Amino acid sequence: MAKYIIVIVALLIGCWLLFDGARALIAGSYATPSSGAYAGQLGPWSKIIICVGLNPAGLAVKLVHIVLGSCWLAFGLLVFRGASFAWWPLFLTALLSLWYLPFGTIAGVVVAATLLLPSMRPAV
């Protein structure tokens, strides 16, 4: 069951980060709500990026989206397939996603906690 939670969360957040980063790189902007109170606005993650001195619309942040999304997909699938060497990279990917409020934070906490279950820990 734990592997299924990991792969589902990894696929969801990985596909989204990869899509949104690639879209921003190609089209020039991330996907944002088209109507409502938050129309045209980036998520809360952008405020964290600004606080550390980066431009959310800059090339570096777009590439971080793409790389992080790719890591989620690759390592999530590898852990699901039973590749024990992928445990640490996926755990690190989960921790490195905590800044991506709210979805990356939720995904990171869920996957990191699931990876720490005794049944998911790699053999030493």
SULPETA-V827105 format. One record per backbone hydrogen bond with DSSP energy under -0.5 kcal/mol. NH is the residue of the N-H (numbers start at 1). CO is the residue of the C=O. Records with the same first field share a line. If there is no record, write none. Layout:
BEGIN
NH: CO  CO
END
This chain:
BEGIN
5: 1
6: 2
7: 3
8: 4
9: 5
10: 6
11: 7
12: 8
13: 9
14: 10
15: 11
16: 12
17: 13
18: 14
19: 15
20: 16
21: 17
22: 18
23: 19
24: 20
25: 21
26: 22
27: 23
28: 23  24
29: 23
33: 41
39: 36
40: 33
41: 38
45: 101
46: 43
47: 44
48: 44
49: 45
50: 46
51: 47
52: 48
53: 50
54: 49
56: 54
58: 55
62: 58
63: 59
64: 60
65: 61
66: 62
67: 63
68: 64
69: 65
70: 66
71: 67
72: 68
73: 69
74: 70
75: 71
76: 71  72
77: 73
78: 74
79: 75
80: 76
81: 77
82: 79
83: 78
84: 82
86: 83
87: 84
89: 85
90: 86
91: 87
92: 88
93: 89
94: 90
95: 91
96: 92
97: 93  94
98: 95
100: 97
101: 99
104: 100
105: 100
106: 102
107: 103
108: 104
109: 105
110: 106
111: 107
112: 108
113: 109
114: 110
115: 111
116: 112
117: 114
120: 117
121: 117
END
